Amino acid sequence: MIGQGLLRFRINSRVLDHGRGIYTTPMIGNLRGRMARPTSLNRAKKEILSRFSEASQKVYSETEIARVLREKRNAWELAESTRVSDFISFLEKHGELKKYQFRSEYYNRKITRYSWGKASLYELALSIKQRAYLCHATAVTLHGLAKLNRKMIYLNVEQSTKPSGNGSLTQIGIDRAFSGKQRQSNLIYSYYSTSITMIAGKNTNRLGVEEILGPASEIIRVTNLERTLIDIVVRPAYAGGPTQVLKAYRAAKGRISIDHLIDMLKGLDYVYPYHQPIGFLMQEAGYPKQCIDRLRTLGLDHDFYLAHGMQQPEYSQDWRLFYPNDLK
């Protein structure tokens, strides 16, 4: 009897809480769970989502998202313990933040970007480097000169300014430079079936770069028509080769300003006489004689080449230019 009374006392003292019985104890836990205070992120949810929805910027790096958190932490009254990873997870769960990863197998690099809502591959590619711009085959496609592979994106990332060389141009030097295969970039980022080739271009202070509306009405940076026609002559491999370059010149006929093109060519200040292949291509594409003559007046002092590493090329006496024997 004494043992039973002691047991009953222990049970009652454990389950009773200010008059509530054993059956009310689980409800206390559920009630407390339902009445838990919202986190500081949830309390500021409306303001946070509005900030990203109303912003003109669509694509972000993790550093840029961290900057938003740092600048708005006090205004949104966010807890000091809120980390960038917490903030990103919150935006992915409650907002329209999407994550993308680009990988370079050759250099074993990985780049992560985030977009608020849907972003085009052009916008994502441009976000990889702040001052980069679309060029070569991508520019050819965007200007409607040819329908090249849209899943191969070319991005120009200009190098820092370098002192110009003091050496003079010689025929032996030209022949040697163009005898082998043209060097191409190994820095290529992949995103599923899309490749983004990063070209370390000459520093031009982005000469001839403009902003246009892309296929999804997005604002994108790209070389203008004249700069594109120069670029694909300088590096035809990034535009599908000489035959595709000639097709692009045919498609651009009547759309360019020869004055702008020559001014831009002078501004780019190349050592090699790229006006010779440009004049040759314009002649082959049927451009007006006055355009062709303007280029011819720039001089024909050396033999030159339309492409690197050509086997048994043809030769144009008019332009002192070697070109592929299958050019058409």
Secondary structure, DSSP 4 states (H G I P E B T S, - for coil): -HHHHHHHHHHHHHH-BTTB-GGGHHHHHHHHHHTPPPPHHHHTHHHHHHHHHH-S--EE-HHHHHHHHHHHTTTTT--TT--HHHHHHHHHHHS-EEEEEEEETTTTEEEEEEEES---HHHHHHTTSTT-EE-HHHHHHHTTS----TTEEEEE-PPPP-PPP-PPP-HHHHHHHTTSPPP----EEEETTEEEEEE-PPP-SSTTEEEEE-TTS-EEEEE-HHHHHHHHHH-GGGGT-HHHHHHHHHHHTTTS-HHHHHHHHHHHT-SS-THHHHHHHHHHTT--HHHHHHHHTT---S-EESSSS-SS-EEETTTTEEE-TT--
